[in-house]
């Protein structure tokens, strides 16, 4: 199918042609005609499959034909992060450049003056993060009573980031009669319940299996002790990979630490995370996209919305405790059918997350041993609620890929000395 087969109006067809679009992706091909009809829509598609264009293009066309001609907000697109909100607004601006519609993006972390001034002039399409939207509503700057189309984008990420209650507050302020579009890369049960509560007889489209990874992405695992991870990263970037790389860190502090280490090794790198100012984050992202900075180190929240068509490499410095996050991370590469590679560093604290991730995606990730920091002696170790390693014995188990511990010639019937004391909690059960 070609975009010319989707019955798009001339101004939009011209704009997307200028963007180099010729053939719609599967999610675009199946969603655009249904959304143009005014149907509620539930789309489940992995990251990098073109979801933004799938809803932005028909929204622009429907609003261009809307009988309501005023400066009230007619379409609301709710998304979890600033970076993703900015990306969506940029895409809407590109697809609608020949239409008289006005769009605006609002998000927290910056002064509200410019956003407020633009709102008071009147807009048609609003892209927003939940916190800033609710803040403006509370101040009486925004009203949602004229919304005709509501989009909830990256719904699973909303859940991960704790925004579900904010989303529900927004939904209560929307008109009952509206078109609702619901997009998510994964569909855990909580997200399915939310979708069922706000959609009216929706068209459902799932273009890939839930939590699958693109076949074009070459995945690999490097077993490494925690203290050698930074050295392994520098080794790979200096000897194996010459291209730009997006590196994922579990924490903000970790992202800064990784970037400093790479800079010390004369590898151009910047960190991007929630503690950075909006300008700093945008500058870092622009430097990475332009090639001025070779390595971008990001936390998961900051990285959602990074959209670079030719990014070839993603490195997971640590694996997330949320298995679905792995799909989002490596989906930054191998986009739109292109080939990509993901490398995951796995230490003792990552082993359980690796097993859970492999179970989720339904495949074993190949282990690469040809590097100077490889180890076969990792022991799976859990974290406590503060993300710190638990004491030995707190559910510890040995990796199936690691050598089994020796008997140490203990006499029969003797009790091994581990230094582990059983807590007084009588409900405690030690795993064997």
C-alpha positions in Angstrom: 0.0 0.0 0.0 1.0 3.6 -0.7 0.1 6.7 1.3 -1.8 7.9 -1.8 -4.2 5.0 -1.2 -5.3 6.3 2.2 -7.5 9.1 0.8 -5.6 11.9 2.5 -6.4 15.5 1.6 -3.9 17.3 -0.6 -2.2 19.5 2.0 -1.4 16.5 4.2 -0.3 14.3 1.3 2.0 17.0 0.1 3.5 17.5 3.6 4.2 13.8 4.2 5.7 13.4 0.7 8.1 16.2 1.6 9.0 14.1 4.7 10.0 11.3 2.4 7.1 9.0 3.3 5.9 6.6 0.6 4.6 3.4 2.2 2.8 3.4 5.5 4.0 1.1 8.2 1.6 -1.7 9.3 0.2 0.3 12.3 -0.3 3.3 10.0 -1.9 1.3 7.3 -4.5 -0.2 9.6 -5.1 2.7 11.9 -5.4 5.8 9.6 -8.5 4.6 7.7 -10.3 3.7 11.0 -9.4 6.9 12.8 -10.6 8.9 9.8 -14.0 7.2 10.2 -14.2 8.6 13.7 -13.8 5.2 15.4 -12.3 4.7 18.9 -9.0 2.9 18.4 -6.8 0.6 20.5 -3.3 0.2 19.0 -0.6 -2.1 20.4 2.6 -1.8 18.5 6.2 -1.9 19.6 8.2 1.2 19.7 9.7 2.5 16.4 6.7 1.3 14.3 5.4 4.8 13.4 2.6 5.2 16.0 2.9 9.0 16.0 2.1 9.4 12.3 -0.6 6.7 12.8 -2.7 9.1 14.9 -1.3 12.5 14.0 -2.2 12.3 10.3 -5.9 11.4 10.7 -6.3 13.8 13.5 -5.1 16.7 11.3 -7.4 15.6 8.5 -10.5 15.2 10.8 -9.9 18.5 12.5 -9.4 20.3 9.1 -13.0 19.2 8.3 -14.4 19.9 11.7 -17.5 22.2 11.8 -16.3 23.8 15.0 -14.4 26.9 14.0 -13.0 28.6 17.1 -9.8 28.9 19.2 -10.8 26.2 21.7 -8.6 23.1 22.1 -10.1 20.3 19.9 -7.6 17.5 20.3 -5.5 16.5 23.3 -2.6 14.2 23.1 -1.4 13.0 26.5 2.1 11.5 26.7 4.4 10.7 29.6 7.7 12.6 28.9 8.8 16.0 27.7 11.1 14.5 25.0 8.2 12.5 23.5 5.8 15.4 23.8 8.3 17.6 21.9 8.8 14.9 19.2 5.0 14.5 18.7 4.5 18.3 18.3 7.3 18.5 15.8 5.8 15.7 13.8 2.3 17.3 13.9 3.9 20.6 12.8 5.6 18.8 9.8 2.5 16.8 8.7 0.2 19.9 9.1 2.4 22.6 7.7 0.0 23.4 4.9 -3.1 23.4 7.2 -4.4 26.5 9.2 -4.4 24.4 12.4 -2.4 25.6 15.4 -0.6 23.2 17.7 1.3 23.6 21.0 3.3 21.4 23.3 3.3 22.0 27.1 5.4 20.3 29.8 6.9 20.9 33.2 10.4 21.8 34.2 10.3 25.2 32.5 8.6 28.5 33.2 5.0 28.6 32.1 4.9 32.1 30.7 5.5 31.3 27.0 3.2 28.3 27.1 0.5 30.3 28.8 0.8 33.1 26.3 0.4 30.7 23.4 -2.6 29.0 24.9 -4.4 32.3 25.4 -4.0 33.1 21.7 -5.9 29.9 20.9 -4.8 26.5 19.6 -6.4 23.5 18.0 -4.1 20.6 19.1 -2.5 20.3 22.5 0.3 17.9 23.3 0.9 17.7 27.0 2.5 15.8 29.9 0.1 15.1 32.7 1.6 17.3 35.4 1.7 20.5 33.5 -1.7 19.9 32.0 -3.3 19.4 35.4 -1.5 22.5 36.7 -2.9 24.7 33.9 -6.3 23.3 34.4 -6.2 24.1 38.1 -5.1 27.7 37.2 -8.1 28.0 34.9 -5.8 28.5 31.8 -7.0 25.3 30.1 -10.5 23.9 29.6 -11.1 20.4 28.1 -14.8 20.8 27.6 -14.4 21.3 23.8 -12.2 18.3 23.2 -13.3 16.2 20.2 -10.3 13.8 20.0 -8.3 12.4 22.9 -5.1 10.5 22.5 -3.4 8.5 25.3 0.0 7.7 24.0 2.6 5.3 25.5 0.0 4.2 28.1 2.2 1.4 29.5 4.9 4.0 30.2 2.3 6.1 32.0 1.8 3.1 34.3 5.5 2.6 34.9 6.0 6.3 35.8 3.1 6.4 38.2 0.9 8.7 36.1 -2.2 6.5 35.9 -4.0 8.5 38.6 -3.2 11.7 36.8 -4.5 10.2 33.6 -7.8 9.3 35.3 -8.2 12.8 36.6 -7.8 14.2 33.1 -10.3 11.7 31.7 -12.9 12.8 34.1 -12.7 16.3 32.7 -13.2 15.3 29.1 -16.6 15.4 27.3 -18.4 12.1 27.2 -18.9 12.4 23.4 -15.4 12.3 21.9 -13.1 10.0 19.8 -10.5 8.3 21.9 -7.3 6.8 20.6 -5.3 4.5 22.9 -1.7 3.5 22.0 0.7 1.3 23.9 3.8 -0.8 23.1 2.8 -3.4 25.7 -0.6 -4.3 27.2 -0.2 -5.4 30.9 -3.5 -6.1 32.7 -3.7 -2.7 34.4 -3.4 -1.0 31.0 -6.0 -3.2 29.4 -8.4 -2.3 32.3 -7.8 1.4 31.6 -8.4 0.9 27.9 -11.6 -0.9 28.6 -12.8 1.9 30.8 -12.4 4.8 28.3 -12.9 3.2 24.9 -16.3 2.8 23.2 -16.4 -0.3 20.9 -12.9 0.4 19.7 -11.2 -1.0 16.6 -8.3 -3.1 17.9 -5.0 -3.5 16.1 -2.0 -5.4 17.2 0.7 -5.4 14.6 3.3 -7.4 16.5 3.1 -9.9 19.4 3.0 -8.3 22.8 6.5 -7.5 24.1 8.3 -8.8 21.0 11.5 -7.4 19.8 12.2 -6.6 16.1 13.9 -9.4 14.1 16.2 -6.8 12.6 17.9 -6.2 15.9 21.0 -8.3 16.8 20.9 -8.9 20.5 23.8 -10.0 22.7 24.7 -10.3 26.4 28.1 -9.7 28.0 28.7 -11.3 31.4 30.9 -9.0 33.4 31.6 -8.2 37.1 30.0 -4.9 38.2 33.4 -3.3 38.9 34.5 -3.9 35.3 31.4 -2.5 33.5 32.9 0.9 32.9 36.1 -0.5 31.6 34.2 -2.9 29.4 32.1 0.0 28.0 35.2 2.0 27.1 36.9 -1.1 25.6 33.9 -1.7 23.3 33.6 1.9 22.2 37.3 2.2 21.6 37.8 -1.1 19.8 34.6 -2.6 18.5 32.1 0.2 17.7 32.9 3.4 15.8 29.3 4.6 15.5 27.1 6.7 17.8 25.7 4.7 20.7 22.8 5.2 23.1 23.7 3.9 26.5 21.0 3.1 29.1 21.6 3.6 32.8 19.2 2.6 35.6 19.8 5.8 37.6 20.5 9.5 37.1 23.7 9.3 39.2 24.8 6.3 37.2 24.2 8.1 33.9 26.4 11.0 35.1 29.1 8.6 36.3 29.2 6.8 32.9 29.4 10.0 31.0 32.3 11.3 33.1 34.2 8.0 32.7 33.8 8.2 28.9 34.9 11.8 28.8 38.0 10.9 30.9 38.8 8.3 28.2 38.5 10.9 25.5 35.2 9.6 24.2 32.6 12.4 23.6 29.6 11.7 25.8 26.7 13.5 27.5 24.1 12.4 30.0 20.4 13.0 29.8 18.0 12.5 32.7 15.3 14.1 34.8 17.6 16.2 36.9 18.9 18.0 33.9 17.2 21.3 32.8 14.9 21.1 29.8 17.4 23.2 27.8 20.3 20.9 28.8 18.4 17.8 27.8 17.4 19.3 24.5 20.9 20.5 23.7 22.3 17.0 24.6 19.8 15.4 22.4 20.5 17.8 19.5 24.3 17.2 19.8 23.7 13.5 19.7 21.4 13.7 16.7 23.9 15.9 14.8 26.9 13.7 15.6 28.6 16.3 17.7 28.4 14.0 20.7 29.1 10.3 19.9 27.6 8.7 23.1 24.4 9.7 24.8 23.8 8.1 28.3 20.2 8.2 29.3 17.8 7.0 31.9 14.6 5.2 30.7 12.3 8.2 31.4 14.6 10.7 29.6 15.1 8.4 26.6 11.5 7.8 25.7 10.9 9.9 22.7 14.5 9.8 21.3 13.8 9.1 17.7 16.9 8.6 15.5 16.3 6.7 12.3 19.9 5.6 11.7 20.9 4.7 15.3 22.7 1.4 15.0 23.7 0.6 18.6 22.1 0.5 22.0 23.9 -0.6 25.1 22.2 -1.6 28.3 24.7 -0.8 31.0 22.2 -2.4 33.4 19.0 -4.3 32.8 15.8 -2.8 34.1 13.8 -4.5 36.8 10.8 -4.1 34.5 11.2 -6.6 31.7 9.1 -4.7 29.2 11.6 -1.8 29.4 14.1 -4.0 27.5 11.7 -3.9 24.5 11.5 -0.1 24.6 15.2 0.3 25.0 16.4 -1.8 22.2 13.6 -0.4 20.0 15.5 2.8 19.8 17.6 1.0 17.1 16.4 -1.2 14.2 13.6 1.3 13.5 11.4 1.1 10.4 13.0 -2.2 9.3 16.6 -1.0 9.6 19.2 -3.3 11.1 20.5 -2.6 14.6 22.4 -4.1 17.5 21.8 -4.2 21.3 24.4 -5.2 23.9 23.4 -5.9 27.5 26.0 -5.9 30.3 25.0 -8.5 32.9 26.5 -8.8 36.4 25.2 -10.7 39.4 22.5 -8.0 40.1 21.3 -8.3 36.5 21.0 -12.1 36.2 17.4 -12.4 37.4 16.4 -9.5 35.2 18.0 -11.3 32.3 16.0 -14.5 32.9 12.8 -12.5 33.2 13.6 -10.6 30.0 14.3 -13.7 28.1 11.0 -15.2 29.3 9.1 -12.1 28.2 10.6 -12.0 24.7 10.5 -15.7 24.3 14.1 -16.3 23.3 17.5 -16.8 24.8 19.9 -13.9 24.1 23.3 -15.1 22.9 26.3 -14.6 25.2 29.4 -13.0 23.8 32.6 -14.3 25.6 35.2 -12.7 23.3 36.0 -9.7 25.5 38.7 -9.1 28.2 36.2 -8.8 31.1 34.1 -12.0 30.6 33.3 -14.0 33.7 31.6 -17.4 34.2 31.2 -16.9 37.9 28.2 -14.7 38.4 25.7 -15.5 41.2 22.2 -14.1 40.8 21.5 -11.6 43.5 18.3 -9.7 44.4 17.9 -6.0 45.3 16.1 -4.6 48.2 13.5 -1.8 48.0 16.3 0.8 47.9 17.9 -0.9 44.9 20.8 -2.2 47.0 22.1 -5.8 46.9 20.5 -8.1 49.4 22.6 -10.1 51.8 23.7 -13.5 50.7 21.0 -16.0 51.3 18.1 -13.6 50.6 16.9 -15.6 47.6 20.4 -16.1 46.2 20.8 -18.6 43.5 23.6 -19.6 41.1 23.3 -18.9 37.3 22.7 -21.9 35.2 25.5 -20.7 33.0 28.0 -20.5 36.0 30.0 -23.3 37.5 28.4 -25.1 40.5 30.0 -24.5 43.9 32.4 -27.1 45.2 31.5 -29.4 48.1 34.5 -28.2 50.2 34.7 -31.8 51.6 32.2 -31.1 54.4 31.5 -34.1 56.6 28.1 -35.7 56.1 25.4 -34.1 58.2 27.4 -31.0 58.9 25.9 -27.5 58.5 27.7 -25.1 56.2 28.8 -21.8 57.7 27.4 -18.9 55.7 27.3 -16.1 58.2 23.5 -15.8 57.5 21.2 -15.4 60.5 17.6 -16.2 60.1 15.4 -13.2 60.9 13.0 -13.4 63.8 10.1 -13.0 61.4 8.5 -16.4 61.6 7.0 -16.0 58.1 10.5 -15.8 56.6 11.3 -18.8 54.3 14.8 -19.2 53.0 15.0 -20.4 49.4 17.1 -23.4 48.8 
